[in-house]
Amino acid sequence: MLSDSYPPQEAIKRRIAELSLEHRGLDSMIESLSREGGFDELQLRRLKKRKLQIKDAIVVLQMQLVPDIPA
């Protein structure tokens, strides 16, 4: 989670980095399971769903880093 010991922008950047690392790990795991064959389809779907959730969380955090620009 976001830590109080870092400025808000830095905490968001650290969280994005953590989520990106987890996202890459899931990507590797999904690729590996898909190549093996005989994999558990339910497990693969859950991993893909988690990967999408992480991607969505990264996008939300990245949007928090962009200042609002009046139209």
TISEPA-835399 format. One record per residue (C-alpha): residue number from 0; residue in three letters; y negated, x, z negated. Coordinates in pm, 1 decimal, decimal comma. Each point is the difference from the previous one (the first is absolute). Layout:
# TISEPA-835399
<NUM; "ALA"; <Y; X; Z>>
...
//
This chain:
# TISEPA-835399
<0; "MET"; <0,0; 0,0; 0,0>>
<1; "LEU"; <-365,3; 94,3; 10,2>>
<2; "SER"; <-96,4; 240,1; -275,8>>
<3; "ASP"; <-314,0; -21,2; -214,3>>
<4; "SER"; <-27,0; 380,2; -5,9>>
<5; "TYR"; <-111,2; 15,9; 364,9>>
<6; "PRO"; <-309,5; -145,3; 166,8>>
<7; "PRO"; <85,8; -329,4; 176,3>>
<8; "GLN"; <-6,8; 151,7; 351,0>>
<9; "GLU"; <225,1; 288,4; -103,5>>
<10; "ALA"; <244,1; -232,0; -174,9>>
<11; "ILE"; <25,6; -211,2; 315,2>>
<12; "LYS"; <56,8; 308,8; 215,8>>
<13; "ARG"; <272,1; 123,6; -237,4>>
<14; "ARG"; <172,9; -339,7; 9,8>>
<15; "ILE"; <-15,7; -3,2; 381,1>>
<16; "ALA"; <162,6; 344,4; 2,9>>
<17; "GLU"; <275,2; -117,6; -237,2>>
<18; "LEU"; <69,5; -309,6; 209,0>>
<19; "SER"; <-3,8; 202,2; 322,7>>
<20; "LEU"; <260,4; 233,4; -143,8>>
<21; "GLU"; <220,0; -293,9; -100,4>>
<22; "HIS"; <-51,6; -155,2; 345,9>>
<23; "ARG"; <117,1; 318,8; 173,4>>
<24; "GLY"; <300,7; 20,2; -230,5>>
<25; "LEU"; <100,4; -355,6; 81,6>>
<26; "ASP"; <-46,8; 70,5; 370,4>>
<27; "SER"; <240,1; 294,0; -23,3>>
<28; "MET"; <248,6; -204,2; -201,7>>
<29; "ILE"; <-10,9; -289,0; 248,5>>
<30; "GLU"; <45,1; 235,6; 294,1>>
<31; "SER"; <293,3; 171,2; -170,3>>
<32; "LEU"; <173,8; -328,0; -85,2>>
<33; "SER"; <-50,1; -131,3; 352,7>>
<34; "ARG"; <153,5; 312,6; 154,8>>
<35; "GLU"; <306,4; -1,8; -226,6>>
<36; "GLY"; <135,3; -335,8; 106,2>>
<37; "GLY"; <202,1; -215,5; -234,9>>
<38; "PHE"; <-310,0; -41,3; -215,6>>
<39; "ASP"; <-82,6; -291,3; -226,4>>
<40; "GLU"; <-222,1; -230,3; 207,0>>
<41; "LEU"; <-149,6; -163,0; -310,3>>
<42; "GLN"; <-94,6; 335,8; -148,0>>
<43; "LEU"; <-158,5; 105,0; 329,5>>
<44; "ARG"; <-206,5; -322,3; 15,7>>
<45; "ARG"; <-117,8; 53,0; -359,6>>
<46; "LEU"; <-105,0; 356,5; 75,9>>
<47; "LYS"; <-191,2; -113,1; 307,7>>
<48; "LYS"; <-170,1; -276,4; -198,9>>
<49; "ARG"; <-102,3; 247,0; -271,7>>
<50; "LYS"; <-130,8; 236,6; 266,3>>
<51; "LEU"; <-219,6; -279,3; 141,6>>
<52; "GLN"; <-125,4; -89,4; -349,1>>
<53; "ILE"; <-98,8; 360,6; -57,5>>
<54; "LYS"; <-178,3; 14,6; 336,0>>
<55; "ASP"; <-194,6; -315,7; -88,5>>
<56; "ALA"; <-95,9; 146,8; -338,7>>
<57; "ILE"; <-121,5; 318,6; 169,9>>
<58; "VAL"; <-219,3; -202,6; 237,9>>
<59; "VAL"; <-151,5; -196,5; -289,9>>
<60; "LEU"; <-78,2; 321,4; -188,3>>
<61; "GLN"; <-147,6; 163,0; 311,0>>
<62; "MET"; <-227,9; -301,3; 44,5>>
<63; "GLN"; <-128,5; 55,2; -355,1>>
<64; "LEU"; <-111,2; 350,1; 100,7>>
<65; "VAL"; <-212,5; -128,3; 289,8>>
<66; "PRO"; <-347,9; -105,0; -112,1>>
<67; "ASP"; <-119,3; -346,7; 92,1>>
<68; "ILE"; <-241,6; 11,7; 290,5>>
<69; "PRO"; <-237,1; -295,8; 31,7>>
<70; "ALA"; <28,5; -178,9; 331,1>>
//
